[in-house]
Amino acid sequence: MAINDKSSKRKNGQKNQQLLKKPKNKQCIKEIHAKIKNTRQDLIYKFTTQPVKDNAPVRKAKQVCQ
């Protein structure tokens, strides 16, 4: 991500002081990662509970032995 790259490459003494606020950037990165994690968990939950809600039979996939 761009924010992650900026926070890891910024050094003291650069002209752009606004992006040097590392705690703010780190907090922003944490929020983005948490949002991605929650979205993935939500999708996994939705896809796994949908067949149960529809009363669909749950079957194992056939194993092909060769």
N, CA, C and O atoms as CSV, one atom per row, in Angstrom:
chain,resi,resn,atom,element,x,y,z
A,1,MET,N,N,0.828,-1.180,0.000
A,1,MET,CA,C,0.000,0.000,0.000
A,1,MET,C,C,0.873,1.245,0.000
A,1,MET,O,O,2.033,1.203,0.412
A,2,ALA,N,N,0.319,2.325,-0.455
A,2,ALA,CA,C,1.069,3.567,-0.543
A,2,ALA,C,C,1.392,4.122,0.835
A,2,ALA,O,O,2.500,4.613,1.055
A,3,ILE,N,N,0.453,4.054,1.760
A,3,ILE,CA,C,0.700,4.581,3.105
A,3,ILE,C,C,1.795,3.780,3.779
A,3,ILE,O,O,2.675,4.341,4.430
A,4,ASN,N,N,1.740,2.478,3.623
A,4,ASN,CA,C,2.739,1.615,4.234
A,4,ASN,C,C,4.126,1.925,3.675
A,4,ASN,O,O,5.101,1.962,4.425
A,5,ASP,N,N,4.220,2.145,2.382
A,5,ASP,CA,C,5.495,2.469,1.756
A,5,ASP,C,C,6.022,3.813,2.247
A,5,ASP,O,O,7.213,3.957,2.521
A,6,LYS,N,N,5.127,4.796,2.355
A,6,LYS,CA,C,5.542,6.127,2.787
A,6,LYS,C,C,6.091,6.099,4.203
A,6,LYS,O,O,7.123,6.708,4.484
A,7,SER,N,N,5.410,5.397,5.094
A,7,SER,CA,C,5.842,5.402,6.488
A,7,SER,C,C,7.147,4.647,6.667
A,7,SER,O,O,7.914,4.958,7.578
A,8,SER,N,N,7.417,3.665,5.824
A,8,SER,CA,C,8.651,2.904,5.983
A,8,SER,C,C,9.845,3.601,5.335
A,8,SER,O,O,10.982,3.345,5.733
A,9,LYS,N,N,9.627,4.464,4.360
A,9,LYS,CA,C,10.726,5.090,3.634
A,9,LYS,C,C,11.033,6.516,4.097
A,9,LYS,O,O,12.074,7.061,3.731
A,10,ARG,N,N,10.167,7.124,4.880
A,10,ARG,CA,C,10.390,8.500,5.317
A,10,ARG,C,C,11.522,8.561,6.329
A,10,ARG,O,O,11.650,7.690,7.189
A,11,LYS,N,N,12.341,9.600,6.216
A,11,LYS,CA,C,13.450,9.796,7.141
A,11,LYS,C,C,13.379,11.212,7.697
A,11,LYS,O,O,12.761,12.090,7.095
A,12,ASN,N,N,14.005,11.430,8.836
A,12,ASN,CA,C,14.038,12.761,9.430
A,12,ASN,C,C,14.815,13.712,8.532
A,12,ASN,O,O,15.784,13.321,7.882
A,13,GLY,N,N,14.374,14.974,8.505
A,13,GLY,CA,C,15.066,15.978,7.718
A,13,GLY,C,C,14.472,16.187,6.343
A,13,GLY,O,O,14.973,17.027,5.595
A,14,GLN,N,N,13.433,15.468,5.973
A,14,GLN,CA,C,12.814,15.671,4.672
A,14,GLN,C,C,11.874,16.865,4.740
A,14,GLN,O,O,11.409,17.245,5.815
A,15,LYS,N,N,11.600,17.450,3.584
A,15,LYS,CA,C,10.816,18.676,3.520
A,15,LYS,C,C,9.355,18.467,3.908
A,15,LYS,O,O,8.765,19.336,4.550
A,16,ASN,N,N,8.772,17.364,3.543
A,16,ASN,CA,C,7.347,17.160,3.772
A,16,ASN,C,C,7.121,16.697,5.211
A,16,ASN,O,O,7.126,15.498,5.492
A,17,GLN,N,N,6.925,17.646,6.112
A,17,GLN,CA,C,6.788,17.333,7.534
A,17,GLN,C,C,5.432,16.719,7.856
A,17,GLN,O,O,5.290,16.038,8.872
A,18,GLN,N,N,4.444,16.947,7.017
A,18,GLN,CA,C,3.104,16.436,7.310
A,18,GLN,C,C,3.070,14.912,7.282
A,18,GLN,O,O,2.360,14.302,8.083
A,19,LEU,N,N,3.812,14.290,6.391
A,19,LEU,CA,C,3.817,12.838,6.290
A,19,LEU,C,C,4.786,12.185,7.267
A,19,LEU,O,O,4.847,10.958,7.357
A,20,LEU,N,N,5.547,13.001,8.003
A,20,LEU,CA,C,6.503,12.448,8.949
A,20,LEU,C,C,5.866,12.046,10.268
A,20,LEU,O,O,6.538,11.464,11.118
A,21,LYS,N,N,4.604,12.338,10.457
A,21,LYS,CA,C,3.920,11.981,11.695
A,21,LYS,C,C,3.665,10.480,11.689
A,21,LYS,O,O,2.586,10.027,11.305
A,22,LYS,N,N,4.647,9.725,12.109
A,22,LYS,CA,C,4.570,8.271,12.025
A,22,LYS,C,C,3.462,7.660,12.877
A,22,LYS,O,O,2.803,6.732,12.408
A,23,PRO,N,N,3.220,8.129,14.107
A,23,PRO,CA,C,2.133,7.509,14.871
A,23,PRO,C,C,0.791,7.599,14.152
A,23,PRO,O,O,-0.016,6.671,14.211
A,24,LYS,N,N,0.557,8.722,13.473
A,24,LYS,CA,C,-0.696,8.873,12.740
A,24,LYS,C,C,-0.739,7.902,11.561
A,24,LYS,O,O,-1.766,7.273,11.308
A,25,ASN,N,N,0.382,7.782,10.837
A,25,ASN,CA,C,0.438,6.853,9.711
A,25,ASN,C,C,0.281,5.416,10.183
A,25,ASN,O,O,-0.425,4.626,9.556
A,26,LYS,N,N,0.942,5.073,11.297
A,26,LYS,CA,C,0.835,3.714,11.815
A,26,LYS,C,C,-0.592,3.407,12.233
A,26,LYS,O,O,-1.076,2.296,12.014
A,27,GLN,N,N,-1.272,4.378,12.833
A,27,GLN,CA,C,-2.662,4.179,13.235
A,27,GLN,C,C,-3.537,3.981,12.002
A,27,GLN,O,O,-4.439,3.142,12.003
A,28,CYS,N,N,-3.271,4.752,10.956
A,28,CYS,CA,C,-4.030,4.631,9.713
A,28,CYS,C,C,-3.814,3.250,9.099
A,28,CYS,O,O,-4.758,2.629,8.609
A,29,ILE,N,N,-2.581,2.775,9.128
A,29,ILE,CA,C,-2.271,1.448,8.592
A,29,ILE,C,C,-2.989,0.374,9.392
A,29,ILE,O,O,-3.535,-0.567,8.817
A,30,LYS,N,N,-2.992,0.505,10.725
A,30,LYS,CA,C,-3.685,-0.469,11.573
A,30,LYS,C,C,-5.172,-0.504,11.262
A,30,LYS,O,O,-5.772,-1.577,11.207
A,31,GLU,N,N,-5.771,0.672,11.058
A,31,GLU,CA,C,-7.197,0.729,10.749
A,31,GLU,C,C,-7.499,0.068,9.410
A,31,GLU,O,O,-8.498,-0.640,9.280
A,32,ILE,N,N,-6.653,0.289,8.424
A,32,ILE,CA,C,-6.861,-0.311,7.104
A,32,ILE,C,C,-6.739,-1.830,7.184
A,32,ILE,O,O,-7.555,-2.552,6.611
A,33,HIS,N,N,-5.715,-2.318,7.898
A,33,HIS,CA,C,-5.532,-3.761,8.027
A,33,HIS,C,C,-6.688,-4.391,8.802
A,33,HIS,O,O,-7.125,-5.492,8.468
A,34,ALA,N,N,-7.184,-3.711,9.824
A,34,ALA,CA,C,-8.318,-4.228,10.590
A,34,ALA,C,C,-9.566,-4.291,9.721
A,34,ALA,O,O,-10.347,-5.239,9.815
A,35,LYS,N,N,-9.753,-3.288,8.880
A,35,LYS,CA,C,-10.919,-3.268,7.996
A,35,LYS,C,C,-10.858,-4.422,6.993
A,35,LYS,O,O,-11.871,-5.070,6.727
A,36,ILE,N,N,-9.672,-4.676,6.440
A,36,ILE,CA,C,-9.501,-5.791,5.506
A,36,ILE,C,C,-9.768,-7.113,6.210
A,36,ILE,O,O,-10.447,-7.982,5.663
A,37,LYS,N,N,-9.236,-7.271,7.428
A,37,LYS,CA,C,-9.427,-8.500,8.195
A,37,LYS,C,C,-10.906,-8.737,8.478
A,37,LYS,O,O,-11.401,-9.852,8.307
A,38,ASN,N,N,-11.612,-7.698,8.909
A,38,ASN,CA,C,-13.030,-7.840,9.220
A,38,ASN,C,C,-13.850,-8.151,7.979
A,38,ASN,O,O,-14.807,-8.923,8.049
A,39,THR,N,N,-13.494,-7.564,6.848
A,39,THR,CA,C,-14.204,-7.836,5.601
A,39,THR,C,C,-14.027,-9.292,5.183
A,39,THR,O,O,-14.988,-9.939,4.766
A,40,ARG,N,N,-12.801,-9.812,5.292
A,40,ARG,CA,C,-12.542,-11.213,4.942
A,40,ARG,C,C,-13.305,-12.154,5.860
A,40,ARG,O,O,-13.910,-13.121,5.396
A,41,GLN,N,N,-13.282,-11.877,7.166
A,41,GLN,CA,C,-13.989,-12.739,8.111
A,41,GLN,C,C,-15.489,-12.716,7.847
A,41,GLN,O,O,-16.159,-13.743,7.956
A,42,ASP,N,N,-16.017,-11.541,7.498
A,42,ASP,CA,C,-17.440,-11.422,7.213
A,42,ASP,C,C,-17.816,-12.230,5.977
A,42,ASP,O,O,-18.840,-12.914,5.976
A,43,LEU,N,N,-17.002,-12.161,4.926
A,43,LEU,CA,C,-17.294,-12.920,3.709
A,43,LEU,C,C,-17.207,-14.425,3.952
A,43,LEU,O,O,-18.037,-15.183,3.450
A,44,ILE,N,N,-16.211,-14.859,4.717
A,44,ILE,CA,C,-16.095,-16.283,5.043
A,44,ILE,C,C,-17.326,-16.741,5.805
A,44,ILE,O,O,-17.873,-17.808,5.522
A,45,TYR,N,N,-17.766,-15.941,6.771
A,45,TYR,CA,C,-18.955,-16.287,7.554
A,45,TYR,C,C,-20.188,-16.367,6.662
A,45,TYR,O,O,-20.986,-17.296,6.788
A,46,LYS,N,N,-20.349,-15.401,5.763
A,46,LYS,CA,C,-21.523,-15.391,4.884
A,46,LYS,C,C,-21.537,-16.596,3.950
A,46,LYS,O,O,-22.582,-17.217,3.756
A,47,PHE,N,N,-20.373,-16.933,3.365
A,47,PHE,CA,C,-20.325,-18.054,2.432
A,47,PHE,C,C,-20.498,-19.399,3.125
A,47,PHE,O,O,-21.033,-20.328,2.521
A,48,THR,N,N,-20.064,-19.529,4.368
A,48,THR,CA,C,-20.191,-20.809,5.060
A,48,THR,C,C,-21.559,-20.997,5.683
A,48,THR,O,O,-21.996,-22.135,5.856
A,49,THR,N,N,-22.249,-19.923,6.026
A,49,THR,CA,C,-23.563,-20.069,6.652
A,49,THR,C,C,-24.701,-20.090,5.640
A,49,THR,O,O,-25.803,-20.528,5.970
A,50,GLN,N,N,-24.464,-19.633,4.431
A,50,GLN,CA,C,-25.533,-19.590,3.432
A,50,GLN,C,C,-26.109,-20.975,3.116
A,50,GLN,O,O,-27.334,-21.097,3.076
A,51,PRO,N,N,-25.310,-22.026,2.888
A,51,PRO,CA,C,-25.898,-23.346,2.625
A,51,PRO,C,C,-26.715,-23.869,3.807
A,51,PRO,O,O,-27.722,-24.548,3.609
A,52,VAL,N,N,-26.298,-23.564,5.010
A,52,VAL,CA,C,-27.034,-24.022,6.183
A,52,VAL,C,C,-28.376,-23.309,6.271
A,52,VAL,O,O,-29.384,-23.926,6.617
A,53,LYS,N,N,-28.400,-22.034,5.966
A,53,LYS,CA,C,-29.652,-21.277,5.999
A,53,LYS,C,C,-30.621,-21.766,4.929
A,53,LYS,O,O,-31.835,-21.749,5.131
A,54,ASP,N,N,-30.087,-22.199,3.801
A,54,ASP,CA,C,-30.934,-22.679,2.708
A,54,ASP,C,C,-31.313,-24.144,2.870
A,54,ASP,O,O,-32.003,-24.699,2.014
A,55,ASN,N,N,-30.871,-24.784,3.963
A,55,ASN,CA,C,-31.124,-26.198,4.224
A,55,ASN,C,C,-30.600,-27.094,3.109
A,55,ASN,O,O,-31.195,-28.128,2.806
A,56,ALA,N,N,-29.513,-26.707,2.513
A,56,ALA,CA,C,-28.905,-27.513,1.466
A,56,ALA,C,C,-28.119,-28.648,2.112
A,56,ALA,O,O,-27.496,-28.452,3.156
A,57,PRO,N,N,-28.143,-29.829,1.505
A,57,PRO,CA,C,-27.354,-30.923,2.075
A,57,PRO,C,C,-25.857,-30.645,1.927
A,57,PRO,O,O,-25.390,-30.190,0.883
A,58,VAL,N,N,-25.141,-30.926,2.972
A,58,VAL,CA,C,-23.697,-30.723,2.958
A,58,VAL,C,C,-23.049,-32.045,2.600
A,58,VAL,O,O,-23.272,-33.049,3.277
A,59,ARG,N,N,-22.242,-32.058,1.535
A,59,ARG,CA,C,-21.632,-33.298,1.061
A,59,ARG,C,C,-20.132,-33.126,0.984
A,59,ARG,O,O,-19.613,-32.021,0.826
A,60,LYS,N,N,-19.460,-34.243,1.101
A,60,LYS,CA,C,-18.019,-34.231,0.913
A,60,LYS,C,C,-17.715,-34.318,-0.574
A,60,LYS,O,O,-18.474,-34.907,-1.344
A,61,ALA,N,N,-16.613,-33.732,-0.959
A,61,ALA,CA,C,-16.173,-33.834,-2.343
A,61,ALA,C,C,-15.596,-35.226,-2.571
A,61,ALA,O,O,-14.983,-35.807,-1.676
A,62,LYS,N,N,-15.797,-35.754,-3.772
A,62,LYS,CA,C,-15.258,-37.071,-4.089
A,62,LYS,C,C,-13.747,-36.991,-4.184
A,62,LYS,O,O,-13.188,-36.039,-4.729
A,63,GLN,N,N,-13.105,-38.003,-3.646
A,63,GLN,CA,C,-11.661,-38.082,-3.755
A,63,GLN,C,C,-11.320,-39.023,-4.896
A,63,GLN,O,O,-11.818,-40.147,-4.964
A,64,VAL,N,N,-10.482,-38.558,-5.774
A,64,VAL,CA,C,-10.068,-39.361,-6.912
A,64,VAL,C,C,-8.674,-39.895,-6.609
A,64,VAL,O,O,-7.715,-39.131,-6.504
A,65,CYS,N,N,-8.573,-41.217,-6.470
A,65,CYS,CA,C,-7.282,-41.847,-6.183
A,65,CYS,C,C,-6.726,-42.430,-7.472
A,65,CYS,O,O,-7.426,-43.122,-8.212
A,66,GLN,N,N,-5.492,-42.147,-7.720
A,66,GLN,CA,C,-4.875,-42.680,-8.928
A,66,GLN,C,C,-3.596,-43.371,-8.584
A,66,GLN,O,O,-2.918,-43.892,-9.469
